[in-house]
Amino acid sequence: MISPELKLPSYTEQSPEVAARFARLNQRDLILDVKRISKRFASPQGAVTALQDVSFTVHRREFLCVIGASGCGKSTLVRILAGLETASEGELLVDGKAVNGPGPDRGMVFQGYTLFPWLTVKENVMFGLKMTGHRQAVAESEALQWIELVGLIESAHVYPHQLSGGMKQRVAIARALANQPRILLMDEPFGALDAQTRAQMQSYLLQIWKQVDITVIFITHDLDEAVYLSDRVLVLDRNPGRVNELLENPVPHPRSPRQFLSPEFLAAKARLEELIHPPGDSTEEDRLPMLRMTPVGDEVY
């Protein structure tokens, strides 16, 4: 929680450099157009609406983070964008063309380590290339380029069980990028990593994003991560999931961990926290039953 005594600028206050960055971003081609997407699931209690009337657009080379309280439909949304689930209503366009399933124009990185354990790093990255018809020599050459990009060229011939968690996710990123998708979808890819490795992976991802013509849509529940990585942040309400706000991130580039205590960073984080957890928003479902399990002679608070 941000101290109320800390004087912060409004999250809408932008430096001329940041304002110019968003002006350039809005002039780029529109790559993704999400139009009134809704998703309902059947349950024993009846239909459950996970997403309702979700609409937003994303420009080429943009880094969009999606955040919201647990259960707001973030993962459902990214699976629909990937074509792994179908929307109950609405339309999804990539480069103006309707999306009806998975396609090479979208790559996906999951939270879990989805590498094939019987294949080496190089073979994992080659897999998608070979499936799309690349010859062995071409697939190997291209795979090595992507492995070098993520800083793992010395580990090209090792197996996943010989890698750390962060290294596995770098391989997963290389594999997703090898088919040169237009959009990279990432569903809380660093959620299972320890804090130190997570910070390192955030830095790696920003470096990779700068080097590749790719648009990133990144699902996270971590406010620091969203502010550190994003150009804009899409905030979802829950029950059902719908767009609350789409915020422009006032933190200037280039990004570094030193900015975590800057006024712009703290103001953006405070605004996101206010949207996700409005004052007085504590509900009964957040409270546990008051059952005394251990007799003690004093109270803790």
N, C-alpha and C positions, 0 to 999 in steps of 0.2 A: 504494500500500500504506500502511495506517495504521501509524504508529510504535507498537511495543509499549509504549514508555515513556509514551505519552499515556493518561492516565486518563480513560476514557469510562464513562458510565452504560450499563447494559444497554439494549439496544434495546427491551426490554419495559417499562422504567421509564417511566411516563407521568405527566405532570402532571395535576392534576384537570381542567384545561380540555380536554386531549386525551382523557382518559377519558370526559368528558361528550360530546365530539364523536362518539366511536364509539358511545356509548349511543344518541345520537340517530340516527346512521346505521343502526344495526341495527333501529331501530323503523320505518324507512321501508319502503315496499312493495318486494317482491322483483321486479326487472324482468327479470333474466336468470338462468336455471337451466341449467347445463351438466352433463349427467349421463353420465358414463362414456364420453366421446367417444374413439374411436380412429380412426386413419387409416393405411391401408396403400397403398403404391404398388407397381406392378409394375416390375421392372427385369430386365435380362438375367441378373443373378445370382439372381433370385428376388424374392419379396415383401419390401419394405422397410417397416418400421413407423416412421412419422414421429411419431405420437402414440399414447399408450396409456393408456386408463382415466383421462382427464382430467375432473375434476369440480370445480366451484366455483359460487358464486352471487354476484350483483352486485345492490346495492340502487339505488333511484332516486336520481339526483344524485350518485352515487359517481364518483370518479376512480380507476380501477384501472389500474396499469401492469403490463405483462407483460415479464419479463426472463428471460434465460438465455444460456448459451453459444451460440456460432454453431452452427447446425444442430440446435437443440433443438426446432424446429417452431413457433416464434412466429408466423411469417407464415402457415404452414399453418393454425394455429388461428384467426387473425383472418379468414382467407378463408372458413373454415367458418362462423364467426359471421356473416359478411356474406352467406352463402348462395352464394358464388362457387364453393365446392367442397362436396362431400357427404362426410359422415363415413362410414367403413366400419362403425362400430358406435356406439351411444349415441344420446342424444336431446338436443335443444336447444330450450328454451322461452323465448319472450319474452312477458312478461305472461301466463304460463300457457298460451300457445298454441304448438304445435309449429311449428318453422321448417323449411321444405322448399325454400327458395330465397331469392333477393334479395327485399327488400320495403321499402316506404317507412318502416317503423319503424326501419330501420338506415341510417345514412349512412356513407360510406367516404371517407377521405382517404389517398392513397398517398404513397410517398416521392417518386416522380416527379411532375413538373408535368403533370397530366392535363387541362389546359385545352384548349379548342378554339381553335387559333391564329387561325382566320378570324372569330371572334366577339369582340366587345368584352367588357370586364369585366362590364358590365351584362347583356349577352346571354348570357354564360356562366352567370351566376347565375340568369337567367330560364329557362334551358334546361329544367331539371327541372320547374319550375313549369308551363311550357307543356305538357310531356309528360304531366303529370297532369291536364290539362284546364282550367287557369286561363286566363281571358281575358287578352288582351294587356295591357290597362290594369292589371288586378289583378296580373299577373305582374311588370310593370314597377315598380309601386308597392312590392310586397313585396321585390323584388330590391334596390331602392335602400335599403330599411330594413336589410337584411342587410349590404349594402356599407358603409353608414354604421357599423354595429356593429363591423366589422373595421377601421374607420379609413381607408377608401379611397374615400370619396365623391367626392373631387376627381379620382380616376382612373377613374370609372365608364365613360367613353367611350373609353378607350385600349385597345390590343390587348396580349395577353400578352407579345409580344416587347419591349414598351416598359417592362416591369416587372422589378424585381429578383426574385431567387429567393424572398426572404421575402414580398414582395408577392404573388407568384403563389400561394404556399401560403395566404395569407390569403383570396385569392379562392376557392381550392379549399375552404377551410373554410366560407366564406359559401355557396358552392353546395351543399355537403353539408347545411348547416343550413336552407337555404331551404325544404325540404320538411318541416321540423319533425319529424325522426325522434326516436324515443325514445332511441336509442343512437347515439353517434358513435364509429365505429371508425377508429383511426389507426395505420397501419403504418409506423413509423419516419418520420414526416412531415418531420422536421427533419434527417434523416441526411445529406442532400446539401448542407446549408448550412454556411457558415463559422461559426467559434465565436461571433463577435460577433452575427451575425444569428440564430443558433440561440438564444442567450440572450434576445434580444429577442422571438423568436417564442414562447418558453416563457412569458415575461411576458404577451404578448398573449393566449395561450391560456387562462391562468388568469383573466384579466380577462373574456374572452368566456364562459368556463364559469360565472362568477359571475352573469352577466346572463341566461342561457338555462336553461330547464328541460331539461337534457340530462345523460345519463350517458355518461361517456367511458371507453373501453377503449383504452389507448395502448401500442403495442408499441415497445420501445426496447432497445438494448444498452448504453446509457449509464447508469451507476449514479447519477451526480449528477442526471441528468435524472429518473430514476425517483423518487428521494427528494424532489426539489424539487416535482414535480407531483402525486404520488399521495396518495390516502387510504390505500390498501392496495397491496401489491406481490405479484403472483403470480410465484413463482420456478419455472421449469421445469428439470428435469434433461434430459439428452440421451441419445440412443441407447438406447431411444426417448424421445421427449419425454413427460414425466409430471410431475405436480405434486410439487414438493419441499416448499414451504411457501407459505402465504398470510399475509403479514406486515402487521400494522397499523403505519402510519408514525407515529412518535412526534413528528415535527416539527410544532409548532403552526402554525395559521393566524393572521393572513395571512402568506403566504410572501414572501420577498424574497431576493435574492442574498447579502445579508449573513449569512443563516443557513447558508451553505455551510461555515462554520468553527465553527458552534455544536456543543456536545457531543452534542445529540440527532441532528443531521444526520450527524456523523462516526460515531456509534455505529450508526445505521441503515445507512450505507454500508458500514461494516466488516462488519456482519452479512450483507449481501447479497454482498459479495465472498467471505466465508467459505463461503457456500452454493454460489456458482457455481464458485469455485476453492478447494476445500478444501485444507488444508496437505498437501503430499506428493502432490498429484493430477497432477503432471506425467507425461504419458504419452509413449510412443515417437512417437506421431503428431504431437506438438508439436515434435519435433526434426528439423532439416534434416540431409541428408547432409553429412559433414565432408569437403568437397572443396576443396583449396587451389588457387585459380584465379590468384593473384598472388603471386609470390615476394617476400618482404619480409625484412628483417633483424631485425625485432622482432615482438612479439606485442601484440595489443590485447585488452582484456577488457571 
